């Protein structure tokens, strides 16, 4: 896929360095996600990695134990980026965070299409939630007209993961296993 348009002068320099193709990430995957939130991801439709092979024994845990997220807005469209905390969590996120599941999770908030963009080199997913902000920041009567809390709402979603991944994620989070 073609790269995004060149960044403008206001772009954070460290995010730009992290994006340069062929160069390893200078700071973190989070810097690149911030860059994508600034530029948009319309041109970055990711390749589909193989679906995770899930064991027969599964557990339900909140997404917050497997990922962190950022959100923002462009007009009436909310943008939610989800980044795996560990590379081994990414295939599970790809399998579990479908556009249908995300739309259902935000039922009553999102009144338009949900788009998903995969960023396998960053182990991240980016979702565009169309018609979700009541018209956008300047015209909306919503308390959160810029969609800033939608990342926190996304992390409250429960997903099914193999038991060994759930145990590790909960142990690392200091939660009871």
N, C-alpha and C positions, 0 to 999 in steps of 0.2 A: 504494500500500500504506500501511497505517496506520503511524505512527511507533512506535518502541519505547516501553516504559513509561517514565515519568519517572525520571530518575536519583536515586539516594539521596544522602545528604549526604556520603558518603565519596568521591564521584566527583571526579576531578581537574578543577578549574575550567577549565583550558585545553582539555581534551577536550570539555567541555560547550559552551564558546563555539564550538569548531570545528564542532559538530554542528548548531547552531541553523539550521533550515531558512530559506532565503532570504538567509542571511548568508554571505559568502565565508569560506573556511577561514582562521581566525585564525593557526593555527600550521602544521599540516601534515596530510596525509592519514593519517599514522601515528597522530596523536592521535585521529582519528576511529575508526581501526581498533581502537585500545586501548579506546575507548568501547564499540565493538560487542563486543569480547571480554568486557568487563565485563557488558554488558546482555544479550548473546545476540542472535542474528539471526533468530529464528523468524518475526518479523513483517516482515522486510525482504527478501522474495523479489524480487530485482532484475528489471528488464526485460531482455529479450534483445537485445543489440545485434547488428547485422549481423555475420555471420562475416567474418573477415579474408580479403581477396583475396590469396592466396598465389601467388608467382611459381613458374614451373616449376623454377627452380634453387633447391634447398633445402640447408640445412646443419643438422647436429645439434649443439646446444650445451646446456650445463647451464642450468637455470632460474635459477641464481644470477646469471647475466650479464644477466638481463632483469627481475629482481624481487628484493624482499626479503620476508621472512616473519616472522610471530610465531605462537607457539602457546601453548596453555594447556589447561585441563581444566575440566569440570563432571562430577563423578562418574566414570563409565566412558566418557565421550565426550570425545575430544580435539577441539580447535578449532584449525584452522590457517588463518591469514589470509595471502594472497599479494598483494602490492602491486606494480604495474608501476613500474619505475624511470623510465620515460618514457611519456607518453600514447600514443605510437605503438606501444608494445609491448602495450598492453592487449588489442586485438582478437586478437592472436596467442595471448595467454594464455587468452582466452575459448574460442578454437577448440581449442587443444591440451590444456588442463587439464580434461578431462571427468571425470565421476564414475568412469567405467570405468577410465580411465588412472590416476587417483589410487588407486583400489581395487587395481589390479594392482601399482602401485608399492609399496604397503604390504601386499602379500600376506604372510600369516603374522603380521601385527601387528593389522590391522583384521579383526575377525570379525563385524561387523555392516554396516549400511547406511552408504554415504557420501552425504552431502547437499552440494550446492553452492549458494551464494548469490552472486549477482552484484551488485556495487556500482559501477555504471558511473560515477557522479559522482565516485567516489574512485579509479577505475581499479584496483579490487581485487576479488578473489574470496575467499570465506570457505568453508571446508570443515569439516563436522562429521563426524568419524570415530567412529561408534558402536561400542561394545564393543571398544575399542582399548587400554584401560589396565588390564586384569586386575582389574576391579572398582573401580578408583579409588584415590586417594591413601591412604586410611586402611586399606584391606584388601589392596591389591596387594602382591605380592612382587617386582614389576618394579623395576629400578634407577631408571627414570624414570617413576614412577607418575603424574606430573602432565603427561606428554607434552611437556615443554619442548624436547626435541631433535627432535621431529617436524618443526618448521619447517626445521631444517637438513637433515633427511632429504628433505623435499620439494624443497628447492633443489638437491639432487643429481640430480633427475630430468632426463633429457635429452629435449628437445623439438625438433621440426623447425620451422625458421624460414626466411624468405627470406634468400638470401645477403647482401643489403645490410644487413639488420637484424643478422645474425650478425656481419658485419665491424665494424659500428659498435659493437655491444655488447662485443665482444672487445677492440676498440681502446680503448674507454673504461675497460675493466677492466684494461688493461695486459697483456692476454694476447697470445700470439702469434697472428697472423691467418693 
